[in-house]
């Protein structure tokens, strides 16, 4: 891409909505956004149960460990709003004219994607471990499908966020290639001359010397002057 930097075109270029939605990065963001909704939605709606009919207190279905449900909800919400934020950044990324600002945006994306990958990995291990320790009962069986969905989509979220981190790393490496920023100053042909210097005809002139600026010949013996004889 001519004049590209960090995977985007020239600043101020027109964005095609169809091409933007077809980009792998956009598809990954939408996918992980949906996964985050499934995880925290499943936990909030169906992963709390009453231990018995006489006790109205709601307990977490994951081994009655409130930390497991709270952690899954927190990571899902962080991922939900993070996807929205970086979706907007991707949408306006081409309008960023400063190369330094583009670099910061890509590094922020890389760091956030890697961090979310780690959080989802912890969430998957935590929820799966607590689910294995859960004693099946009537209340647990009613929310078992939601618990399994939260665990499954936590695992899928790891894969998607790792893919987003890889895409951000590729964009960062692409941006460090300084040859992309020289397309306006230098010709595409490596053998071509620099445009700032004038080029001659390439034929050396046969005239080694030029005539002096004054065409009047000098008289060796001026009038009125005689050479003295010794």
N, C-alpha and C positions, 0 to 999 in steps of 0.2 A: 504493500500500500504506500503510494507516494506521499511523502510528508507525514507519515504516521508516527505516533509516539505512544508507547505503552498500549498497543493494540487498538488504537482509535485513529481516525483520520485527522485532517486539519481542523483547527479550532474554528467554530462557526459554521461547520458544514451541515448540510441538511440531513436529518435522521429519518430513515425510512422505517415506519412502525412495523411493517411486516418483516423486514430483515432483522430488526431489533428483537422481535419476539422469537425469531428462528435461531438466534444465537444460542450456542450450547450453554453459555453462562446464564442467560436469561431463563432457559428451560430448567437449569439446575436450581436457580433461586426460587422459581415458582414451585418446583417439586418439594424442596425442603420446607418451604412456607406451608404447603399442605400437610406435610408430615408433622410439623410442629403443632398444627391445629388438631390433628388426630391424637397426638400424645397427650397434650394438656387437656383437650376436650374429653377424652376417654377417662382420664383420672378424675377430673372435676365432676363429671356427670354420673359415673357408674362405679368408681373405685372407692367409695365411702359406704359403709354399711353400719347397721345397728347390731350390736353384739347380741341383744335379745330384745324382746318386745317391751320389756319393762324399763329398759335403759335407753333414753332417747339420744344419747351421745353417739355421734358418728365416728367410726374408727376406719383407719386406712386398711384397705383390703390386702395390702402387701405386708403380711405378718403383723398387722396392727401397728406398723411402724409409721408414725406420722412423718418422719423425716424422708422416707421413701416417696410418699405422695407429694410432699412439699418440694422436694428436689426436682422431681419429674415435671411438676407444674412450672417451677421457676425457669428451668432450662427451656421448656417449650415456649414460654412467653418471651424470653430473651431472644430465642431463635426467630420467633414470629416478628417482633419489631426490628430485629437486625436484618431480616430479609427485606422488609419494606424499605428500610433506610438505604441499603446498598442497591436495591432496585432503582430507587430515585437517583442515586449517585451514578449508576450505569446509564440511566436515561439522559443525564446532563453531562456525562463525562466528556463528550466531544466538544462541549461548549467551554471547557476549561482551557484557557489559552496558555497558562503557565506550565512549563514542563515540571517544575518543582512541585506544583500543586497536584499534578497528575501522579507524580511519583508518590507523594504522601497518600493519595487516595488508594493507590494500588497496594502500598505497604500496609495501610489500615485494613484493607480487604483481606490481605494475606494473613495478618495477625489475628483478625477476628475469626476467619474461617478455621484457622488452626486451633484457636482457643475453643470454638464451638465443637470442633471434632473431638477434642479432649473431654469436654463437658458431656457430650452425648455418649462417649465411651464409658464414662463413669456412671451415667444414668442407666445405660443398658446393663452393666455389671451389677449395679446396686439393685435395680428392680428385679432382675432375673434371680439374684441371690435371695432376696426377700420373698419372692414368689415360691421358690423351692421350699422355703421354710414355713410357708403358710399351711395351716391346717384346714382342710376342706370342710365346709359347713354349708348350710342352706343359704346363708347370706353371701358367702364367698362364691358359691357356684353361680349365683345370679350375676355377679360382676366379673366372672372368670374371663369371658370373651373380651371385655374392655381391658382387663389387665394384660392379657396376652397381646392385644393390639398395641398397647402402650410399649410393651417390651419389644415387639417386632419392629415397630416404626422407629423406635429409638436406635435399633441396630441399622436400619436403612438410612437414618439421618447421619450416622457416622460416615457411611460411604459417600453420601452426597456432599457433606461438608468437606471431606477430604478432597473430593473432585473439585470443589470450588477453590480450595487452597492451592491445588495444582494449577488451575487456570490462572489464579492470581500470580503465582510464581512464574508462569510462562509469560504473562504480560509484563512482569517486572524485568525479566531477562530480555524481552524484546525491546523494552524501553532503554536498556543500557547500551544498545548498539548505536553508537553515535553516527554511523553512516546514514541512519534514517533522517538525521537532521541536516544533512549536507546536500539534499537534493535540489535546493533552491540556489545554492552557491556554485555547485560544480556540475559539470556535464556528466551524463550517464556513461559515456565512453571513457574508460580509464586512460586511453591514449590521446584523448583530445586535449587541446591546450586550455589553459585557464582563461576564462572569459575576460578577466580584468586586464590582460596584456594584449596590445595590438600585435598582429601577426604581419610579417612582411611577405614579399613575393617569393622568397626562398632562393632568388638568383643573385649572386654576388656581383656587384658592379665591377666592370673591367677598368674603370678609371680610378687609379690609385690616388692621384692628386687632383685638386681642383685649381682653377686659375685664381690668382690673387684678386682681391676686391678692387684694386687699383690697376687699370690697364695702361696708364702712362708709363712709358719706359724711362728709366733713369739714365741720364747722360753721364758717362764716366768722367768726362772733362767739361765741366760747366764753362759757359762763356765768361771771358774776362779773367780767367785764371790759367796761368801757365805753370807748367811743372818746372821748378828751378833746376838748373843744370849744375852739377857738382863736379 
